[in-house]
Amino acid sequence: MNFEKIYVLDTNILLEDASNIFKLSDETKNLIVLPETVLDEIDTKKSGFDEINFQAREFARILENSTILSSKKDKTYKIIRLEVFGIKNAIIDVISNDNYDISTKNVALNIINDRKILDIASFSKDYYKKDITFLSLDIMARTRAVSLDIKTDSLLGSDKDDFNYEYIKTIEVKFEETEFLENALITELDPEYKDYNFCYCFKVKGSDQVILATIQNKRVYLLDETEIRNQIIVPLNKEQLFFSDAILSHFFNVLIVEAKAGSGKTLLALSGALKLVRQKYFQRIIYIRNSIESLDKGEDVGYLPGFEEKFKIYNHPLMDSLDYIIRSEYKKRKANKKSGENIAELDDQEVSQRIEQMIQNYGIETMWVGEMRGRTISNAFVIIDEAQNMSNKTMQMVLSRIDNSCKVVVLGSNKQIDNFYVNKHTNSLTTLLKSTKEKSDLVNTFAIKLQKVLRGPITEWAELIFTTKNK
């Protein structure tokens, strides 16, 4: 058969999404080469409840629907050709080697496996007498491939170009127009309005006045800053004001937030959630965090919701935020105390007790990604944290558990990707951000980027120097 392209796949390509085998095959136009080590690594991932475990089992099911077309040997290499039937068909060559020329002394298993996979890639380049492309999400594996003169690439999303949607837009208006801004059609004020222009800063000509507003059904809604600031964590800049307004708004039901470390995203989400539960718009707060630890350690931790001791290590952002909220509430009360009122000092033990009380009063619970399948979440304010570490399949599964009585806030930062099985092009945060390009008829989405670091000068300094260095 004459193939247009030949791809040698690393394990992470299939654990990111098992159906990549069909996408890359493009209806058998391209040949897929799988080193035997890839099959071995996938086999070791079949047990467990995290997304990569489901993908490993899904790939095993894909292979079950295959037939052997041929088997041949070239020196120490064995090539088994399969035709796989599924969403689309695919032709796969599984290649093994009886004698890898690799030193295993004092070398980590993952490095040994990478070298075995690249051994097959080098053989494929000579065997097929055609350029092959080694696909991997692992930059180290791709670098080794380049050193062996093997063409390499990452797995990108459908849109390879970087995008930069203008979620906050600034336009000028005349002073006499300000009286008619509320409920005005945004297309009359800004003919170049796009669906992803969720927030507007209306700069009044001839003055320093700036009026903040969000767009709902193409209508202008001015921010009620007094109401927005009436919560435990007070927004400190316009980005935070827009975010908090969207949290408290009953129009938006899906919020997508990309934010720098220390920008206050989790604090603001929790603060708004507490206010809405207190106002009885929701019965509980659910915090879902997908961290890199869950990929391999989830089985050891278990899959029960709640704040058992074993879970606390994985929910530090939530616990830290609750701690901060308790202390902030105490400081406000102390600052506003009436003359003669005695307010006891707040020690760490008292803070811990108040956190536990808050968890009970507001129905706060955590959910592990691995235990969400088959569940339905109702009447809850749902915070999904670390979305940059979620694959599209994981996010699809999580969001499909949530019914229409909920509000969802998705948080993440593409500068903090720790998952070896996704990158900034393929993770769920990017997919959700890109989805805001066009308005949905099913949900009212809102997206924003929080660019200002408020945690402190050390965090801001680190963001500045390392971001600049990596450009």
C-alpha positions, 0 to 999 in steps of 0.5 A: 500500500502507498501511504501519504504519511507514516507516523510513529506514535509515542505512548502519550499520543494514545493516552491523551485520546485513544481515538487519535489512532483514527484521526491520524490514520485519516481513513487509512491514507496514513500508516501508523507505526506502534513500537511494541513498547507503546503497547507494553506501556498502555497495558500497564495503564489499564487498571485505575479510574483516571482518564489515562486508564480509561484511554488505555482500556479504550485503546485495548477495545480498539485493538480487539476490532482488528485483523492481522493482514501480514507478518514479516521479519527484517533482521531482528525486527518483526513487523505485524500489520493490522487493519483496525475497524472503528470510527474510521479504519486504520492500518497499523504496523506493530514493530518489535525488536528481539535485540535492542542495543540499549544499555540499561545499567543505572538508567530509569525505566522511562528513559529505557522505554523512550530509547526503545521507541526511538530505536523502532522509529530509526528502523522505520525510517530505513525500512519504509524508505520514506520520511517518517514523523515521530509524534510525542507530547514529551519534549525530551523524547522529541529532542532525542528524536531530533538528535537521531535525525528523525523528523518529529512533531507534537500533537496539536489541536485542530487550530494550530494558530495561537489565538488571542480573543479580546475578552475585555474591550475598550471603546470611547463614548460621548458623555451624552451617550452614557445616559443611554448605555444601560440595555443598549445594543452593543452593535450600535455602539461597537459595529465590530463587536464579536461574540467573545467581547464579553466585557467593555470599558466605555471610556468617556471622551474628554474625561478620565471616567471609565464605565464597566459593563458586560454584554448579555444577549448583545445588550449592555449591562452596567456593573453594580460595583457596590453589590459586587464588592459586598462579599468576603473577598473584594475585587481589586481591579477591573479584571476581578470586577468583571469576573466577580460580576459574571459569578454573581450574574444569573445570566452566565452559567459557564465561566472559563478563566485563564489566570496567572498564579496569584491572580485571585481566581480560586479566592474570587470563585469561592467568595462568589460561591459562598455568597450565592449559597448564602442567598440560597441560589445553590445548595452546595459548592463542589470543588473538582481539581485535576492535578498531575498527582491524580494520574498515577496516585489516584488509586492509592488515594481512593475515590470518595468525596469529602475532606478526609485526611488522605484528600487534603494533600490534593486540595491545598488550593481550596483549603488555603482559600478557605483559610484566607477567607476565614482570616479575611472575615475576621480582619473585617470584623475586627476593623469594623468592631463597635466601641467596647466590643470584645473580639477574641484573637484568632489562632490556628486551631480556631481557624481550622474549626471555622473551616470545618464549620464553613464546609458543613454550613455551605455544603462544600465537598470535593470530587475526584475526577475518577469517581465522577462517572455515572453521577449527576450533580444538581443545584450546585456551584461547581468549581473546576480547578487546574483545567490546563491539566485535563484532557478534552475527554476528561472535561467532557466527562466532568461537564456531562455530569452537571445538570442545568440547575448548576453554575460552573466556573472553570479555572486554569493556567496554560503556564502551569501544565504538569500533565505529560499527556496534554499540551497547551494546544490539546488541553481542555482549557484551551478547547473551552477558551476557543469555544467562545469564538461563537455564541452557544445556543445551549449555554451562556458562556463567559471568559476572561483572562486574569493577568494581574498578580495580587499574591505579592511581589515575589509571585509577580517577579517570578511570573515576570522573569520566567515568562520573559525568559521563555519568550 
